Amino acid sequence: MMFLTSLITILLFFQLSAAKAPPSKTSLVNTHERRSIYSCYVGLRKENWAFNGSAICRYEPAIQSMLYCLYEDTFEKGHSNKTLEKGFEELREFCYTPKFLNMTIADFYTSLNNGTHYIQEQPKATVNVTFPIVLNSTLRRGYYDAYYGYYYNHDIPYYFGGIICAYFVGVMLIAGLIRFLNYTPIKKVIFKQKLVNYVRGYVTLPTLWKKHAEPFSYLKVFTGYIPTRFETLVILGYLILHTIFMSYKYQYDPYHIIFAGHRAEVAQFVAYRSGILSFAHIPLIILFAGRNNFLQLISGLKHTSFIVFHKWLGRMMFLDAVIHSAAFTNYYLFYKKWDMVKVKTFWKFGIAATCFSGMLIFFSIAAFRRHCYETFMALHIVFAALFLYTCWEHVTMYSGIEWIYAAIAIWGVDRIVRIIRIALLGFPKADLQLVGSDLIRVTINKPKNFWKAKSGQYVFVSFLRPLCFWQSHPFTVMDSCVKDGELVIILKAKKGVTKLVKNYVERNGGRASMRLAIEGPYGSKSAAHRFDNVLLLAGGSGLPGPIAHAIELGKTTAATGKNFVQLIVAVRGFDMLNACKKELMALKDLNVNVHIYNSKQDATPGELISSNVSKNPEIVIEDTPSAVDHSEKALSENESTEQPLSVRDTSSVDFEFATFHAGRPNVEKLLKESLTHSGSLAVVCCGPPVFVDTARDQTAKAVVENPSNVIEYLEEYQAW
């Protein structure tokens, strides 16, 4: 996929660089000088000047009348001579005749003074005008106000678009400030405030409707991910802003001086505003979808959150584009110019851009994305490139091209950084070992002084095989705990590329080598090490991240004064334990309490890794029957039946430091036990969707019920 995106980017830049003419620059036009020039021109051009042709810029009495009108407008509005002289310059550009191009400021003043001596009232009868005239003041003010509204509605969408961008930047800066507090004692003080914990427990931490990591589904067709309450608040704030900007502060002309009717005026204003707002979304959409998002570095928010914002921005951009297209269609139908405009180049590219944005939305529905992910990615990249190109061509002669400049620049920089990240590690040869039926342990050699994977970080891996070399997928990465200069990835074979890789390893007897392209690392180190107590919750294939945390925290527990570090592992069978055996063994001599829950009901006593088995197995996450069903799904979704370990793979002595339980962990009970220890508590979770959602909601509940305790929830599960 990286190859495809790079190729598309190169072709896009080549096509745009081959444009016939440079695009027009956007300029704000709602200035006094421009309003005055156009209002005076409209009022004076209707006079019957004694001149054959356009008199305003060529006939001296008409020129003197324009200058006097400009003079009256300027000083009536309380402006100075400096503003008047700006008006002279604007008139020079407006007329752009040899006479005006050669006139100095002194010449303008001379012409104005000469005309003032001979100026007369505007004639009421239709006569040939051979002298400078004073435009009727009522008409002049009406024209001025009409052009004020027209130019105001031209400029204000750019400010609104900038505010939308500033809104998201502001949210990320606030998140970054809160993140910065992790490095100060202030955060612990704030988190002990009852009001703050009520807000966190009810507003920012919980899921919206008990679902976030787990997608909702209706009739197996309408599916998707529900934002967290925090993400919902951010989206709601944006939607309120957008609604206000699309419906507020239109300046209409009751006398219809510029437009032939109110319908045309409304259509033009709405069309222009929706078009600019649509374009203002594009840089944010590209930025939030990218892997090298500087706002993610600042805020510390997960890539999942930015993908949520990316989707909502894309939907509203498409809605704006549809409104823009419909309103301009209405505008040209009103003036009976539809047949003329529909063959124009800008119109055709506008239709194409709207269609491509619609296809981007349609082929992004969760059902299609889940079942045909690689096809979705390929179509998304191609349609996005075509969308940017058609947008460029749509406005190349008008305004708004700067939004496209920004979007292409963001896209280009992201691709360049991604290529650099891959090039730094090269294309190392990795060792792949099949564990059980569907788990693969991947080890990659790297220079010892190269970057070290921090707990919870992930990389995008491309398996360089003929059928899948262009695809890249994210996996949690760990530094090996037994060998310096080695990276470890544990992946679970499902569909697509991971299934191809598993089949390749199986054909080679369960162990093979393969060239990889590794892009990363992404993600930042969590703040778990800054808390007195840490509860690590891991389930299924989400085990590597929490294990990396446990190893790091276990090594530094004594030095940092940690009171309590507990690793909870929930699995079905023992394949995952075997895949992570070396990392789990590293916990043997560390100050980490390890509890392993096996929910595989047909496990026999001979399969148990340790004889230290809990006599009171904990079966449910919550007390309700529905929660039991959800829990079962959480620990079994998309997992095939695992093969039990043999005695040669694992011995009971190896894991004597761990406590084993039959069933599933009771997250609520584990939280309550963790809160019995003095000091602050960090809850880190990565695992199956329902397991993650349960941990999030139970932590939010604990925050409310224990307002005097400092409790933080750190989620490492990501899905988009």
NUMAR-836846 format. One line per field, with one value per residue (C-alpha): x, y, z; residue number from 1; residue in three letters; chain. Coordinates in steps of 0.05 Angstrom, whole numbers. Layout:
<atoms>
px <- [X;...]
py <- [Y;...]
pz <- [Z;...]
n <- [NUM;...]
res <- [ALA;...]
chain <- [A;...]
</atoms>
This chain:
<atoms>
px <- [0;59;83;13;8;77;61;-6;28;81;29;-14;44;64;-6;-14;54;34;-26;-36;-34;-19;-82;-111;-92;-146;-153;-200;-241;-287;-248;-276;-240;-268;-339;-336;-307;-360;-419;-398;-387;-456;-489;-452;-448;-523;-516;-519;-448;-430;-378;-378;-360;-345;-340;-323;-249;-239;-282;-255;-323;-341;-273;-280;-350;-320;-266;-316;-361;-301;-284;-354;-356;-288;-299;-372;-347;-295;-233;-170;-133;-91;-154;-173;-106;-116;-181;-141;-97;-158;-188;-123;-128;-203;-195;-126;-122;-59;-86;-95;-30;9;-28;7;-28;-19;-53;-113;-118;-113;-169;-212;-201;-216;-279;-303;-303;-351;-392;-468;-527;-545;-593;-663;-677;-642;-592;-520;-477;-416;-397;-380;-440;-456;-487;-552;-532;-589;-570;-496;-507;-554;-503;-448;-488;-506;-433;-415;-462;-436;-363;-376;-407;-347;-296;-330;-327;-251;-253;-304;-261;-201;-241;-259;-186;-168;-222;-188;-119;-145;-174;-108;-69;-114;-104;-29;-31;-66;-15;41;12;32;103;83;52;-6;-45;-50;-78;-129;-150;-167;-220;-290;-319;-262;-272;-347;-334;-283;-326;-390;-367;-297;-277;-337;-362;-424;-472;-429;-393;-331;-278;-333;-370;-445;-484;-555;-579;-506;-504;-504;-442;-389;-351;-385;-341;-324;-360;-298;-295;-370;-362;-308;-350;-412;-374;-351;-421;-449;-396;-408;-483;-475;-426;-473;-535;-511;-491;-515;-518;-576;-594;-668;-667;-636;-585;-535;-580;-644;-682;-676;-674;-612;-579;-592;-569;-504;-487;-502;-465;-403;-401;-413;-360;-306;-324;-321;-250;-230;-242;-193;-126;-154;-181;-113;-76;-120;-115;-39;9;56;5;38;-26;-24;47;24;-41;-21;-89;-92;-94;-163;-190;-162;-194;-261;-251;-228;-293;-338;-300;-305;-380;-391;-344;-387;-451;-422;-402;-473;-502;-452;-471;-546;-544;-504;-549;-608;-571;-558;-627;-656;-615;-631;-556;-556;-543;-484;-451;-459;-407;-356;-292;-298;-368;-349;-291;-337;-386;-329;-301;-369;-377;-308;-322;-387;-351;-300;-357;-395;-335;-316;-377;-356;-386;-345;-283;-285;-296;-254;-203;-148;-197;-223;-152;-135;-200;-193;-124;-143;-208;-172;-119;-172;-213;-154;-139;-211;-216;-153;-181;-248;-221;-158;-189;-225;-209;-196;-135;-94;-135;-113;-41;-43;-75;-25;33;9;0;68;105;71;93;164;170;141;193;248;223;225;294;326;316;322;288;310;302;255;247;174;153;83;55;-7;-57;-58;-5;61;121;162;233;273;346;363;425;436;440;377;311;284;210;174;117;54;85;68;97;68;95;97;111;153;119;93;19;21;84;44;2;22;-12;-1;26;49;125;171;245;268;281;330;372;396;383;320;248;190;120;65;11;-53;-71;-141;-158;-120;-45;-37;-70;-22;37;11;2;73;102;61;87;158;147;124;186;209;246;220;240;199;191;181;153;154;153;87;53;82;103;45;47;37;106;86;33;44;2;-9;-62;-47;-105;-89;-133;-124;-74;-70;-19;47;36;17;75;123;95;101;174;192;153;179;251;241;191;241;277;213;176;119;74;38;43;-6;-12;-79;-77;-142;-134;-170;-121;-46;-22;-13;24;71;81;99;135;203;173;130;191;226;174;196;246;210;163;101;39;18;-52;-72;-145;-162;-233;-226;-278;-249;-180;-157;-113;-56;-56;-46;21;24;-3;-18;-91;-143;-194;-246;-249;-280;-327;-362;-344;-410;-467;-519;-528;-519;-451;-430;-449;-411;-351;-351;-351;-296;-248;-268;-285;-247;-206;-203;-196;-126;-83;-60;14;54;100;159;135;120;133;96;159;169;108;107;108;39;-29;-78;-154;-208;-257;-253;-228;-278;-253;-296;-268;-197;-204;-231;-173;-123;-154;-139;-66;-45;-26;-48;-71;-62;-105;-74;-117;-108;-149;-213;-265;-316;-261;-233;-301;-315;-248;-262;-331;-311;-252;-299;-345;-287;-267;-336;-340;-270;-265;-208;-164;-122;-143;-124;-146;-95;-123;-77;-129;-136;-184;-204]
py <- [0;46;34;52;115;138;126;162;221;227;225;276;325;314;327;390;416;408;454;504;566;581;582;647;668;680;751;782;835;866;932;1002;1019;962;973;1046;1035;985;1022;1087;1051;1018;1085;1126;1077;1085;1159;1180;1206;1245;1193;1136;1074;1060;1129;1114;1100;1143;1206;1260;1284;1211;1200;1263;1239;1172;1208;1253;1194;1158;1221;1226;1153;1156;1217;1200;1135;1172;1149;1190;1213;1150;1108;1155;1144;1068;1081;1116;1054;1009;1052;1046;970;973;1013;990;1037;1073;1138;1109;1069;1134;1175;1192;1205;1280;1271;1239;1297;1347;1313;1310;1384;1405;1364;1394;1464;1443;1389;1390;1351;1287;1305;1279;1280;1236;1284;1278;1290;1332;1353;1317;1300;1283;1214;1215;1203;1155;1113;1117;1092;1037;1013;1016;974;924;914;911;851;819;824;807;742;731;739;711;637;640;664;610;557;582;579;506;490;531;494;427;456;487;420;386;441;432;357;370;415;361;311;358;357;283;309;354;341;387;331;289;350;363;289;290;343;314;358;340;265;271;303;250;193;215;256;243;171;125;95;129;69;14;7;38;-14;-63;-40;-34;-74;-69;-123;-139;-83;-19;-25;22;47;93;150;155;210;254;245;257;323;345;325;358;423;421;406;465;511;485;494;565;582;555;591;656;726;731;804;810;870;886;929;874;922;868;807;803;770;745;673;686;724;668;614;651;666;595;564;605;595;520;513;549;511;446;463;485;414;382;398;371;309;293;310;267;207;211;172;230;277;333;345;272;285;347;320;249;225;158;150;119;186;223;172;186;261;246;209;263;318;278;270;344;363;320;352;421;400;375;441;480;442;447;521;540;498;536;602;588;560;626;666;615;602;527;507;554;537;461;456;499;465;489;462;393;387;411;355;305;329;321;251;229;255;216;153;164;165;106;59;77;45;-2;-65;-56;-34;-95;-148;-116;-75;-76;-58;-2;25;22;56;108;129;131;169;218;234;244;286;333;339;355;405;439;444;467;530;543;607;627;627;575;541;552;498;449;473;458;389;367;393;353;291;298;310;249;205;231;219;149;132;159;116;54;71;80;6;-18;-83;-131;-206;-230;-298;-322;-379;-408;-418;-461;-455;-381;-341;-321;-296;-248;-229;-176;-159;-85;-44;-43;33;41;64;24;7;39;5;8;31;0;-5;-15;-78;-96;-169;-168;-225;-221;-224;-172;-129;-65;-75;-49;-66;-42;-88;-76;-80;-98;-98;-168;-181;-237;-209;-138;-110;-151;-130;-177;-176;-225;-227;-266;-294;-274;-255;-221;-212;-246;-309;-308;-302;-359;-404;-388;-405;-470;-491;-482;-529;-477;-432;-387;-323;-264;-193;-139;-64;-34;36;66;67;104;121;152;122;119;154;89;94;159;125;90;29;-1;-51;-81;-115;-158;-204;-247;-220;-155;-185;-158;-85;-97;-148;-94;-47;-101;-115;-41;-27;-90;-69;0;-15;-11;50;90;70;33;-1;-50;-74;-128;-161;-194;-239;-266;-321;-380;-437;-429;-410;-336;-354;-397;-342;-294;-345;-310;-244;-276;-312;-244;-227;-286;-247;-179;-148;-159;-199;-242;-272;-313;-328;-384;-383;-444;-490;-555;-545;-606;-606;-633;-568;-522;-488;-477;-517;-452;-449;-406;-445;-391;-380;-315;-325;-260;-189;-164;-198;-195;-253;-207;-187;-260;-267;-204;-228;-293;-255;-210;-267;-309;-261;-277;-331;-402;-462;-463;-525;-541;-536;-599;-614;-599;-528;-508;-537;-523;-499;-444;-405;-420;-345;-336;-350;-385;-379;-414;-367;-293;-235;-194;-124;-89;-133;-125;-50;-50;-93;-47;13;-17;0;70;120;134;81;73;23;1;-42;-77;-137;-158;-102;-119;-131;-61;-28;-61;-38;33;36;3;51;110;81;74;147;170;124;142;217;226;175;191;141;144;99;86;48;17;-17;16;1;40]
pz <- [0;14;-58;-85;-43;-64;-138;-132;-97;-151;-207;-171;-164;-236;-262;-220;-240;-313;-306;-363;-319;-246;-202;-179;-109;-57;-32;18;-19;33;37;38;-26;-66;-39;-56;-126;-147;-115;-149;-215;-214;-198;-251;-309;-322;-339;-412;-419;-481;-499;-549;-507;-434;-404;-331;-344;-406;-405;-359;-330;-314;-282;-240;-218;-196;-157;-122;-106;-77;-37;-8;12;45;89;104;134;176;137;124;62;66;54;-3;-35;-29;-66;-121;-127;-129;-184;-223;-220;-235;-299;-319;-379;-403;-375;-305;-305;-317;-264;-199;-133;-146;-213;-179;-130;-188;-226;-163;-149;-221;-223;-156;-188;-243;-209;-213;-186;-221;-278;-273;-348;-400;-429;-454;-392;-407;-336;-270;-228;-155;-148;-109;-36;-22;-83;-66;5;-20;-70;-18;32;-23;-40;33;41;-23;-5;68;46;1;58;120;99;100;172;190;157;196;261;247;238;300;340;329;340;405;428;415;451;512;509;503;564;604;579;601;671;674;684;743;811;791;756;820;856;801;798;872;862;866;811;764;777;766;699;681;706;672;612;586;604;592;527;497;497;527;461;432;416;398;336;337;286;260;211;199;147;188;229;256;316;367;393;467;505;500;425;421;458;409;350;379;390;317;291;330;302;232;237;262;207;153;179;212;190;118;95;47;3;10;-54;-99;-128;-147;-155;-194;-137;-66;-90;-131;-74;-23;-72;-88;-15;10;-49;-38;37;34;-20;20;84;45;22;93;117;68;103;169;136;105;169;214;168;164;207;220;250;290;329;353;379;415;444;459;433;399;323;333;359;298;252;286;273;202;187;214;178;114;122;133;76;30;57;44;-27;-41;-14;-55;-119;-107;-90;-151;-195;-167;-180;-253;-265;-238;-288;-343;-354;-339;-412;-415;-348;-351;-407;-371;-348;-276;-272;-298;-249;-193;-209;-212;-145;-112;-141;-118;-47;-48;-69;-14;36;5;2;73;105;161;130;66;104;149;95;39;76;24;-31;13;23;-51;-71;-16;-39;-113;-100;-53;-105;-159;-111;-97;-172;-191;-133;-159;-230;-203;-170;-210;-239;-175;-101;-48;-79;-15;21;-33;-27;47;37;-16;27;87;44;12;78;109;52;54;129;120;67;112;170;127;97;166;182;111;92;147;143;198;230;232;277;278;349;356;299;283;321;290;330;288;308;270;279;283;300;375;376;335;364;422;423;481;517;477;411;344;275;205;173;99;84;20;-16;-88;-67;-11;-13;-22;41;109;175;247;301;372;375;434;444;458;532;517;460;447;378;366;356;372;341;358;304;299;230;210;138;83;89;157;129;70;117;161;100;77;146;148;80;108;167;218;213;157;141;102;83;116;109;178;186;255;313;324;388;450;516;565;632;671;703;736;780;846;827;758;737;669;634;573;533;471;421;460;507;480;499;573;578;554;607;660;644;645;708;742;730;759;815;872;845;832;895;860;911;866;794;772;703;687;626;596;543;511;512;515;446;464;528;488;436;492;534;533;553;608;634;641;695;738;780;776;826;784;805;746;742;682;667;619;592;549;580;554;583;621;684;642;601;660;660;735;793;830;809;842;882;870;795;772;715;697;682;710;746;690;642;582;608;609;535;517;557;519;454;478;490;430;373;309;345;319;364;394;403;474;490;496;554;509;498;569;637;702;734;683;706;780;794;761;791;745;745;705;672;658;700;739;722;774;830;805;806;877;900;866;901;968;957;977;923;852;803;728;690;624;578;512;488;454;442;496;547;531;535;601;629;606;637;702;709;698;751;799;786;807;868;892;880;929;892;831;777;704;647;591;532;481;438;370;314;252]
n <- [1;2;3;4;5;6;7;8;9;10;11;12;13;14;15;16;17;18;19;20;21;22;23;24;25;26;27;28;29;30;31;32;33;34;35;36;37;38;39;40;41;42;43;44;45;46;47;48;49;50;51;52;53;54;55;56;57;58;59;60;61;62;63;64;65;66;67;68;69;70;71;72;73;74;75;76;77;78;79;80;81;82;83;84;85;86;87;88;89;90;91;92;93;94;95;96;97;98;99;100;101;102;103;104;105;106;107;108;109;110;111;112;113;114;115;116;117;118;119;120;121;122;123;124;125;126;127;128;129;130;131;132;133;134;135;136;137;138;139;140;141;142;143;144;145;146;147;148;149;150;151;152;153;154;155;156;157;158;159;160;161;162;163;164;165;166;167;168;169;170;171;172;173;174;175;176;177;178;179;180;181;182;183;184;185;186;187;188;189;190;191;192;193;194;195;196;197;198;199;200;201;202;203;204;205;206;207;208;209;210;211;212;213;214;215;216;217;218;219;220;221;222;223;224;225;226;227;228;229;230;231;232;233;234;235;236;237;238;239;240;241;242;243;244;245;246;247;248;249;250;251;252;253;254;255;256;257;258;259;260;261;262;263;264;265;266;267;268;269;270;271;272;273;274;275;276;277;278;279;280;281;282;283;284;285;286;287;288;289;290;291;292;293;294;295;296;297;298;299;300;301;302;303;304;305;306;307;308;309;310;311;312;313;314;315;316;317;318;319;320;321;322;323;324;325;326;327;328;329;330;331;332;333;334;335;336;337;338;339;340;341;342;343;344;345;346;347;348;349;350;351;352;353;354;355;356;357;358;359;360;361;362;363;364;365;366;367;368;369;370;371;372;373;374;375;376;377;378;379;380;381;382;383;384;385;386;387;388;389;390;391;392;393;394;395;396;397;398;399;400;401;402;403;404;405;406;407;408;409;410;411;412;413;414;415;416;417;418;419;420;421;422;423;424;425;426;427;428;429;430;431;432;433;434;435;436;437;438;439;440;441;442;443;444;445;446;447;448;449;450;451;452;453;454;455;456;457;458;459;460;461;462;463;464;465;466;467;468;469;470;471;472;473;474;475;476;477;478;479;480;481;482;483;484;485;486;487;488;489;490;491;492;493;494;495;496;497;498;499;500;501;502;503;504;505;506;507;508;509;510;511;512;513;514;515;516;517;518;519;520;521;522;523;524;525;526;527;528;529;530;531;532;533;534;535;536;537;538;539;540;541;542;543;544;545;546;547;548;549;550;551;552;553;554;555;556;557;558;559;560;561;562;563;564;565;566;567;568;569;570;571;572;573;574;575;576;577;578;579;580;581;582;583;584;585;586;587;588;589;590;591;592;593;594;595;596;597;598;599;600;601;602;603;604;605;606;607;608;609;610;611;612;613;614;615;616;617;618;619;620;621;622;623;624;625;626;627;628;629;630;631;632;633;634;635;636;637;638;639;640;641;642;643;644;645;646;647;648;649;650;651;652;653;654;655;656;657;658;659;660;661;662;663;664;665;666;667;668;669;670;671;672;673;674;675;676;677;678;679;680;681;682;683;684;685;686;687;688;689;690;691;692;693;694;695;696;697;698;699;700;701;702;703;704;705;706;707;708;709;710;711;712;713;714;715;716;717;718;719;720]
res <- [MET;MET;PHE;LEU;THR;SER;LEU;ILE;THR;ILE;LEU;LEU;PHE;PHE;GLN;LEU;SER;ALA;ALA;LYS;ALA;PRO;PRO;SER;LYS;THR;SER;LEU;VAL;ASN;THR;HIS;GLU;ARG;ARG;SER;ILE;TYR;SER;CYS;TYR;VAL;GLY;LEU;ARG;LYS;GLU;ASN;TRP;ALA;PHE;ASN;GLY;SER;ALA;ILE;CYS;ARG;TYR;GLU;PRO;ALA;ILE;GLN;SER;MET;LEU;TYR;CYS;LEU;TYR;GLU;ASP;THR;PHE;GLU;LYS;GLY;HIS;SER;ASN;LYS;THR;LEU;GLU;LYS;GLY;PHE;GLU;GLU;LEU;ARG;GLU;PHE;CYS;TYR;THR;PRO;LYS;PHE;LEU;ASN;MET;THR;ILE;ALA;ASP;PHE;TYR;THR;SER;LEU;ASN;ASN;GLY;THR;HIS;TYR;ILE;GLN;GLU;GLN;PRO;LYS;ALA;THR;VAL;ASN;VAL;THR;PHE;PRO;ILE;VAL;LEU;ASN;SER;THR;LEU;ARG;ARG;GLY;TYR;TYR;ASP;ALA;TYR;TYR;GLY;TYR;TYR;TYR;ASN;HIS;ASP;ILE;PRO;TYR;TYR;PHE;GLY;GLY;ILE;ILE;CYS;ALA;TYR;PHE;VAL;GLY;VAL;MET;LEU;ILE;ALA;GLY;LEU;ILE;ARG;PHE;LEU;ASN;TYR;THR;PRO;ILE;LYS;LYS;VAL;ILE;PHE;LYS;GLN;LYS;LEU;VAL;ASN;TYR;VAL;ARG;GLY;TYR;VAL;THR;LEU;PRO;THR;LEU;TRP;LYS;LYS;HIS;ALA;GLU;PRO;PHE;SER;TYR;LEU;LYS;VAL;PHE;THR;GLY;TYR;ILE;PRO;THR;ARG;PHE;GLU;THR;LEU;VAL;ILE;LEU;GLY;TYR;LEU;ILE;LEU;HIS;THR;ILE;PHE;MET;SER;TYR;LYS;TYR;GLN;TYR;ASP;PRO;TYR;HIS;ILE;ILE;PHE;ALA;GLY;HIS;ARG;ALA;GLU;VAL;ALA;GLN;PHE;VAL;ALA;TYR;ARG;SER;GLY;ILE;LEU;SER;PHE;ALA;HIS;ILE;PRO;LEU;ILE;ILE;LEU;PHE;ALA;GLY;ARG;ASN;ASN;PHE;LEU;GLN;LEU;ILE;SER;GLY;LEU;LYS;HIS;THR;SER;PHE;ILE;VAL;PHE;HIS;LYS;TRP;LEU;GLY;ARG;MET;MET;PHE;LEU;ASP;ALA;VAL;ILE;HIS;SER;ALA;ALA;PHE;THR;ASN;TYR;TYR;LEU;PHE;TYR;LYS;LYS;TRP;ASP;MET;VAL;LYS;VAL;LYS;THR;PHE;TRP;LYS;PHE;GLY;ILE;ALA;ALA;THR;CYS;PHE;SER;GLY;MET;LEU;ILE;PHE;PHE;SER;ILE;ALA;ALA;PHE;ARG;ARG;HIS;CYS;TYR;GLU;THR;PHE;MET;ALA;LEU;HIS;ILE;VAL;PHE;ALA;ALA;LEU;PHE;LEU;TYR;THR;CYS;TRP;GLU;HIS;VAL;THR;MET;TYR;SER;GLY;ILE;GLU;TRP;ILE;TYR;ALA;ALA;ILE;ALA;ILE;TRP;GLY;VAL;ASP;ARG;ILE;VAL;ARG;ILE;ILE;ARG;ILE;ALA;LEU;LEU;GLY;PHE;PRO;LYS;ALA;ASP;LEU;GLN;LEU;VAL;GLY;SER;ASP;LEU;ILE;ARG;VAL;THR;ILE;ASN;LYS;PRO;LYS;ASN;PHE;TRP;LYS;ALA;LYS;SER;GLY;GLN;TYR;VAL;PHE;VAL;SER;PHE;LEU;ARG;PRO;LEU;CYS;PHE;TRP;GLN;SER;HIS;PRO;PHE;THR;VAL;MET;ASP;SER;CYS;VAL;LYS;ASP;GLY;GLU;LEU;VAL;ILE;ILE;LEU;LYS;ALA;LYS;LYS;GLY;VAL;THR;LYS;LEU;VAL;LYS;ASN;TYR;VAL;GLU;ARG;ASN;GLY;GLY;ARG;ALA;SER;MET;ARG;LEU;ALA;ILE;GLU;GLY;PRO;TYR;GLY;SER;LYS;SER;ALA;ALA;HIS;ARG;PHE;ASP;ASN;VAL;LEU;LEU;LEU;ALA;GLY;GLY;SER;GLY;LEU;PRO;GLY;PRO;ILE;ALA;HIS;ALA;ILE;GLU;LEU;GLY;LYS;THR;THR;ALA;ALA;THR;GLY;LYS;ASN;PHE;VAL;GLN;LEU;ILE;VAL;ALA;VAL;ARG;GLY;PHE;ASP;MET;LEU;ASN;ALA;CYS;LYS;LYS;GLU;LEU;MET;ALA;LEU;LYS;ASP;LEU;ASN;VAL;ASN;VAL;HIS;ILE;TYR;ASN;SER;LYS;GLN;ASP;ALA;THR;PRO;GLY;GLU;LEU;ILE;SER;SER;ASN;VAL;SER;LYS;ASN;PRO;GLU;ILE;VAL;ILE;GLU;ASP;THR;PRO;SER;ALA;VAL;ASP;HIS;SER;GLU;LYS;ALA;LEU;SER;GLU;ASN;GLU;SER;THR;GLU;GLN;PRO;LEU;SER;VAL;ARG;ASP;THR;SER;SER;VAL;ASP;PHE;GLU;PHE;ALA;THR;PHE;HIS;ALA;GLY;ARG;PRO;ASN;VAL;GLU;LYS;LEU;LEU;LYS;GLU;SER;LEU;THR;HIS;SER;GLY;SER;LEU;ALA;VAL;VAL;CYS;CYS;GLY;PRO;PRO;VAL;PHE;VAL;ASP;THR;ALA;ARG;ASP;GLN;THR;ALA;LYS;ALA;VAL;VAL;GLU;ASN;PRO;SER;ASN;VAL;ILE;GLU;TYR;LEU;GLU;GLU;TYR;GLN;ALA;TRP]
chain <- [A;A;A;A;A;A;A;A;A;A;A;A;A;A;A;A;A;A;A;A;A;A;A;A;A;A;A;A;A;A;A;A;A;A;A;A;A;A;A;A;A;A;A;A;A;A;A;A;A;A;A;A;A;A;A;A;A;A;A;A;A;A;A;A;A;A;A;A;A;A;A;A;A;A;A;A;A;A;A;A;A;A;A;A;A;A;A;A;A;A;A;A;A;A;A;A;A;A;A;A;A;A;A;A;A;A;A;A;A;A;A;A;A;A;A;A;A;A;A;A;A;A;A;A;A;A;A;A;A;A;A;A;A;A;A;A;A;A;A;A;A;A;A;A;A;A;A;A;A;A;A;A;A;A;A;A;A;A;A;A;A;A;A;A;A;A;A;A;A;A;A;A;A;A;A;A;A;A;A;A;A;A;A;A;A;A;A;A;A;A;A;A;A;A;A;A;A;A;A;A;A;A;A;A;A;A;A;A;A;A;A;A;A;A;A;A;A;A;A;A;A;A;A;A;A;A;A;A;A;A;A;A;A;A;A;A;A;A;A;A;A;A;A;A;A;A;A;A;A;A;A;A;A;A;A;A;A;A;A;A;A;A;A;A;A;A;A;A;A;A;A;A;A;A;A;A;A;A;A;A;A;A;A;A;A;A;A;A;A;A;A;A;A;A;A;A;A;A;A;A;A;A;A;A;A;A;A;A;A;A;A;A;A;A;A;A;A;A;A;A;A;A;A;A;A;A;A;A;A;A;A;A;A;A;A;A;A;A;A;A;A;A;A;A;A;A;A;A;A;A;A;A;A;A;A;A;A;A;A;A;A;A;A;A;A;A;A;A;A;A;A;A;A;A;A;A;A;A;A;A;A;A;A;A;A;A;A;A;A;A;A;A;A;A;A;A;A;A;A;A;A;A;A;A;A;A;A;A;A;A;A;A;A;A;A;A;A;A;A;A;A;A;A;A;A;A;A;A;A;A;A;A;A;A;A;A;A;A;A;A;A;A;A;A;A;A;A;A;A;A;A;A;A;A;A;A;A;A;A;A;A;A;A;A;A;A;A;A;A;A;A;A;A;A;A;A;A;A;A;A;A;A;A;A;A;A;A;A;A;A;A;A;A;A;A;A;A;A;A;A;A;A;A;A;A;A;A;A;A;A;A;A;A;A;A;A;A;A;A;A;A;A;A;A;A;A;A;A;A;A;A;A;A;A;A;A;A;A;A;A;A;A;A;A;A;A;A;A;A;A;A;A;A;A;A;A;A;A;A;A;A;A;A;A;A;A;A;A;A;A;A;A;A;A;A;A;A;A;A;A;A;A;A;A;A;A;A;A;A;A;A;A;A;A;A;A;A;A;A;A;A;A;A;A;A;A;A;A;A;A;A;A;A;A;A;A;A;A;A;A;A;A;A;A;A;A;A;A;A;A;A;A;A;A;A;A;A;A;A;A;A;A;A;A;A;A;A;A;A;A;A;A;A;A;A;A;A;A;A;A;A;A;A;A;A;A;A;A;A;A;A;A;A;A;A;A;A;A;A;A;A;A;A;A;A;A;A;A;A;A;A;A;A;A;A;A;A;A;A;A;A;A;A;A;A;A;A;A;A;A;A;A;A;A;A;A;A;A;A;A]
</atoms>
